[in-house]
Amino acid sequence: MLLVLVVTSFQSFGQNDDCETTLLRANEEFALGHFYQIPAMLSNCLSQFSAEQRQRAYLLLTQTYLLLDDPIGARSSYLKVLEANPEFVADENLHPIDVVYLSKKFTASPIFSLYARFGLNTAPVTVLKTASTLGEREVSYRYQVRLGYQASVGVLYHFRPSFSLMAEVDYNFSTYRKTSGKFFNGLATNYGDFNQLTERMTWIGIPLGLRYSWEKGKFRPYAYGGYGLYTLIGSKGSLVFSNQQLEVDPVTGEQRVSTTSSEESADFSFRKRREQFHHTIFLGGGLKYKYKLNYFFADVRFAFGLRNVVKQDNVYSDNNQDPLSNDYISSFEPTSAFANGDDLFRVNNIQLSFGYIRPLYKPRELKKARTKSVFKRIKKSGNEQN
């Protein structure tokens, strides 16, 4: 098998060398004005050329058909040039003016681009109303951001050179930690017991937006904004309740706080105590790096949560259940055993992502040709010669 591969490789290299020679000969024949035989010379090699060779070959055929007054053959050949290199641009300093004129009737710019991204996020919480199981004024609350992650696939619809509509399917895992402290503060036997809730939320969403992108250079910045509709598909949390005592050193008389006991729960499901659908407004931007015909990018996005996450009737338990059922008793356990009550809050999201964009180039003839400027230059050049 190895011998077959080696022999095949040498054969393909040999064929490619032969076709390169054929392409060079075809250019020589073109320079001599032998236009009619060029299509036949190149026909056997067109399927064996590399992308760069196909571009050169079909560009030569385009010029040949223009000189032979064959507009159909010229159009067909120029489309093949764009298939070989979608970013080919005819240059007046390098190519005949009739080729430049013809090129203005075509484009290969993508109508759609596909992309994927993956990264990390944090979920800052905006508290709307606090809920306490104790009603003590000195009870304190503190929310901490934690790292989550997200992954998305999306499509861009390019309706203008720099503007596009974007649509994504977004998977988002976000988490936060709430610490409630100073429980029973002031009682002789306790010094500020506290609990700690760590909640982990899983979302599926469809962000829709408008995007502006700079379309020149290797590095291309962009910015966007839009609206997202999300559904909460999972929410689990675990709780820790710690008892603290104020102790007095018998020797020095100094006071110190010590944790005498700590209890940790298993995971509780908060899904039925949360609203299912949520809305966001998001703003973002990033930088694309052009690699061959595709792009790598780094992206930062901030999404503002627009809706309270917690069902107001289910702050302490799932009140949709029968109060005598086991499900209700289980849903009440975070409150009864760990003194937890859900604040009413919105969840925001800050994302840092990295991704890949694949434009779907589409060589095609324009409905409205962009030939006016070239035509004026041709007319001006003719007048000068006269």
Steps between C-alpha positions, in 0.01 A plus 500: 500500500788735583660426162171577322470832687857600412456411134166683485655808658782506245245459223289790626808721533599402147155577364500835678840585349371403156192718546712793619702462179175493302385819673830672417471390137143631487622841618764496228240416235282785632792743466546385140131559426407131455175532694287224347715210623534615862168349633590159354854519644371560854194273501674183624675679788216710638391224740859433613612857570554633850281793610772748405550338160123494435485871569775568247356260242144634513625859499689418179184341357300810597738722304497253210120489474479878521737528203304232313182701563345216701324674795344176631836326518657808665228517765521128572880515529496800731258324734752214512771753594288605800433137593876439509562821697187674635706804600653558155477864391596611150760778507525763226878506542533123451207390282352617168229764534238272341561241774470773765176617337363144497602443865273785615202291393584220745554444869583208728424676828322267745128535556525284811780415743498225761677531832555328832630635830588371845609676816458592865243720672403656830144571611466819710169510687276807530288465816146637470367402843654307788332211680591395855393199700577682826392858448801634690621844396867418543499197269743572212497375141785482253507363145821377338563433132641164396629363170265327260527422132305528176507358148316632195453437131365773276444640154562846355290637215700766313250745355762776461881482466553601866160421654352161580218345698605237754311207649637248752409194697670554835566250780585679824605361837520773766540495876507735798546478877289673764622532858251599772657582835451619859210267569395519867750781556458641849399176674736402776581158360551586132708743301364545151427155357494508119395294199642483150303414185676400178255484210583365153272591208485355149345703220420456132445819304462661159679836480411714195691814409648750255875502442744747347844381387804673354585311181861594428832367626614189685346616830139615473307642798123465526214597732142381541189514714166326522236309693508147643222263601611232749341205673626361829539123456668423833572658838671322789640635822681382810503663844740519791385616846771590750466573870743751646576567867662796670767365731709677766861397553523408872859626522505820290132582515494558122181420306509288189248338267511126439285270287367227722298308239428500128238308303502458121200397294470280195392669174150646503305560180379861475362461149132517601568804717640694203334670204548303178538772235732798520593797283833676455640800319863447403789711372833368385802531279821332405786459260521265202828367365492404133660161429490407131130524412367459855527679835590438863357743753494611864172638630370682812126522571288648780138383528253687722233280658154658465287271715487385859627141518313385814127422507361736761266237646783249538756698699509245785363186333319365195144607582363328191534170684258346748615621847469142629703345218863391516584733209381800700693392809815455289457843341463657848818337636742779390293739713424277797841335535733773367310826558506586129254732327530598134543870430329636192777572253606533136803320355741683270778334304852606403662275239847460357502271196729375227374368170523429129312650204459324166360727227292320238636669189261506206641598157215658303412765244366823647154621410638852485854522360751743651656601169439876484840604635685257270294609200588866569869416515479304172320791334752750639791287382348478149453875479861559601625263229286677238 
